[in-house]
Amino acid sequence: MAGVTDKAFREIALQFGAGLVFTEMISAKGLYYGDKKTKLYFDIDVAAGPVCAQLFGHEPNIIAQTAGCAAKYGAVCLDINSGCPTPKIIKNGDGAALMKDPEVFGQVLDSAVKNAGIPVSVKIRAGWDKYNINAVQLAKIAQQCGVCMITVHGRTAVDYYRGKADWDIIKKVVNSVHIPVIGNGDILTAQDADKMLNITGCAAVMLGRATLGNPWLIKDTVLQFEGKEHIFQPNTAERIKQALYHTRLIIKYKGEYKGIRESRKHVHWYLKGIKGNSNINNLISTAQSYAEMEQYLMQLL
Ligand SMILES: Cc1cc2nc3c(=O)[nH]c(=O)nc-3n(C[C@H](O)[C@H](O)[C@H](O)COP(=O)(O)O)c2cc1C
């Protein structure tokens, strides 16, 4: 998730039992033109666990030139983003716009598979809009190109993040290809994850927004799949401890100035649902250092 799944977030997700984590989407064009900031997204700690690097782009030649970066920086898999509906991405023909042109979609994947040197996956949505639901067609193209796995987010690009994800389209994709399909969209609890598996027959699930400030969902889901008891309902002290740990990790990787600013949104997410925290939330938005952040959070105990 852009702006979220940086090195610190991924490390935490892996610590809580995620089987595979994804980088934020990375611009193939940015890499191609040697943009220094773009390269920073490849900050992968191989020892932390398996990371899939996600590229976005629509030009097969640029994908060909940049696909090798994923392996070079330690990713175990390269994912092509064909699901991002953000206007600044689709206006260039990238992300979900690829779904509108199955031929280019196939060329991009073909190019990625031939040049990545590691397995290539793709993330798609149900289709562009409700009149153009083509996930099954795209999944078959992806399979033909040699893609190793497909993630399907059961919304259209036009849906953005609104409404309810359609799990039925995920099931249709599962039934039309033989490569593993990952189900995504609206998994809020471990029970939802179980339902996703049972309803769609998908091989694995991808957790999204529900993990924000809530890595416990990952552990819960793993235990649910293992058929074990799971009651991870962190109390305020545990949430604060985890929020501070997350903050320290971001600072470790990005320095205190940038890190404390980026950590604010994560801390807000960790505190969601804790009663009487509105004053503290305001203070968190102003925290300038780790010491300040800690001081504000301690007031909740
Ligand atoms: C802030 C934000 C950033 C996202 N960035 C990406 C991204 O970079 N690549 C991607 O494939 N999906 C991205 N997504 C989509 C999520 O991975 C996921 O498909 C979507 O949120 C649906 O799953 P959920 O209902 O479990 O959140 C993003 C979503 C959000 C909310």
The ligand as an SDF file (V2000), in Angstrom:
LIG
                    3D

 31 33  0  0  0  0  0  0  0  0999 V2000
   -3.6660    4.0440    1.1760 C   0  0  0  0  0  0  0  0  0  0  0  0
   -3.7290    2.8700    0.2340 C   0  0  0  0  0  0  0  0  0  0  0  0
   -2.6660    2.6240   -0.5980 C   0  0  0  0  0  0  0  0  0  0  0  0
   -2.7030    1.5380   -1.4690 C   0  0  0  0  0  0  0  0  0  0  0  0
   -1.6330    1.3000   -2.2670 N   0  0  0  0  0  0  0  0  0  0  0  0
   -1.6070    0.1950   -3.0490 C   0  0  0  0  0  0  0  0  0  0  0  0
   -0.4520   -0.1230   -3.8170 C   0  0  0  0  0  0  0  0  0  0  0  0
    0.5550    0.5950   -3.8040 O   0  0  0  0  0  0  0  0  0  0  0  0
   -0.4910   -1.2510   -4.5590 N   0  0  0  0  0  0  0  0  0  0  0  0
   -1.5900   -2.0810   -4.5770 C   0  0  0  0  0  0  0  0  0  0  0  0
   -1.5630   -3.1070   -5.2480 O   0  0  0  0  0  0  0  0  0  0  0  0
   -2.6900   -1.7880   -3.8770 N   0  0  0  0  0  0  0  0  0  0  0  0
   -2.7200   -0.6840   -3.1090 C   0  0  0  0  0  0  0  0  0  0  0  0
   -3.8310   -0.4010   -2.3630 N   0  0  0  0  0  0  0  0  0  0  0  0
   -4.9940   -1.3030   -2.4160 C   0  0  0  0  0  0  0  0  0  0  0  0
   -4.9250   -2.3690   -1.3220 C   0  0  0  0  0  0  0  0  0  0  0  0
   -3.7760   -3.1630   -1.4870 O   0  0  0  0  0  0  0  0  0  0  0  0
   -6.1550   -3.2820   -1.3660 C   0  0  0  0  0  0  0  0  0  0  0  0
   -6.2090   -3.8960   -2.6270 O   0  0  0  0  0  0  0  0  0  0  0  0
   -7.4500   -2.5370   -1.1330 C   0  0  0  0  0  0  0  0  0  0  0  0
   -7.3470   -1.6330   -0.0580 O   0  0  0  0  0  0  0  0  0  0  0  0
   -8.5950   -3.5250   -0.8670 C   0  0  0  0  0  0  0  0  0  0  0  0
   -8.3090   -4.3530    0.2270 O   0  0  0  0  0  0  0  0  0  0  0  0
   -8.9280   -4.0410    1.6890 P   0  0  0  0  0  0  0  0  0  0  0  0
  -10.4310   -3.9070    1.5050 O   0  0  0  0  0  0  0  0  0  0  0  0
   -8.5360   -5.2250    2.5230 O   0  0  0  0  0  0  0  0  0  0  0  0
   -8.3100   -2.7600    2.1390 O   0  0  0  0  0  0  0  0  0  0  0  0
   -3.8390    0.6910   -1.5110 C   0  0  0  0  0  0  0  0  0  0  0  0
   -4.9120    0.9620   -0.6610 C   0  0  0  0  0  0  0  0  0  0  0  0
   -4.8710    2.0370    0.1970 C   0  0  0  0  0  0  0  0  0  0  0  0
   -6.0510    2.2960    1.0890 C   0  0  0  0  0  0  0  0  0  0  0  0
  1  2  1  0
  2  3  1  0
  2 30  2  0
  3  4  2  0
  4  5  1  0
  4 28  1  0
  5  6  2  0
  6  7  1  0
  6 13  1  0
  7  8  2  0
  7  9  1  0
  9 10  1  0
 10 11  2  0
 10 12  1  0
 12 13  2  0
 13 14  1  0
 14 15  1  0
 14 28  1  0
 15 16  1  0
 16 17  1  0
 16 18  1  0
 18 19  1  0
 18 20  1  0
 20 21  1  0
 20 22  1  0
 22 23  1  0
 23 24  1  0
 24 25  2  0
 24 26  1  0
 24 27  1  0
 28 29  2  0
 29 30  1  0
 30 31  1  0
M  END
$$$$
